């Protein structure tokens, strides 16, 4: 992995918020005759190379999908490994992230009783340690599902209605946004999915309504800061219209 980004990218048009669906760890391991867990372990240096690349590019928010609400259905050994791996990762990396000026946040049901208490403690410790950092905010979408987030937001809105703090006619998009897990988080301009799969997998369903998606065939353990820059360069070549029409106006030449 390079120490600096070598890909040509417009540094004046960097998306402020990039989301990444980190996919392909298992396939990377299987292709090498390794257990799937070894693919997850190899994904850690890839993640932190991307963190350094994001800082180099000036990305303000980086959200990574680390464990979905559906991942509980995986093999018990793999789930157990991922829980302990996240404990160890936070213990190893929280000081590094803090030194880099990265604020760490988690979105998802961290208080789920299936999440080991040791991991909950590490999560809160990392968030508290880095709370005042401003260089970049890194969000770990852990035990997260986009549909569950929207349902939870609806429950909070309903509670406000029952408490008389909100009237039905006052409910709009902003109301829902204010009740999401991280209401101050800006919507991602770009969502990247690795490994060649082309689906959203329940990631930031509300927030990514108008995001640009880039699907790269690179398996996550092989992803690095240069591949991040390539994805951003592809994003920069898009015409973001947010539902508007393409400008098809033209000037006729004088006859």
Secondary structure, 3 states (H helix, E strand, C coil): CCCCCCCCCCCCCCCCEEEEECCCHHHHHHCCCCCHHHHHHHHHHHHHHHHHHHHHHCCCEEEEEEEEHHHHHCCHHHHHHHHHHHHHHHHHHHHHHHHCCEEEEEECCCCCCCCCHHHHHHHHHHHHHCCCCCCEEEEEEEEECHHHHHHHHHHHHHHHHHCCCCCHHHCCHHHHHHCCCCCCCCCCCEEEECCCCCCCCCCCCCCCCCCEEEECCCCHHHCCHHHHHHHHHHHHCCCCCCCCCCCCCCCCCCC
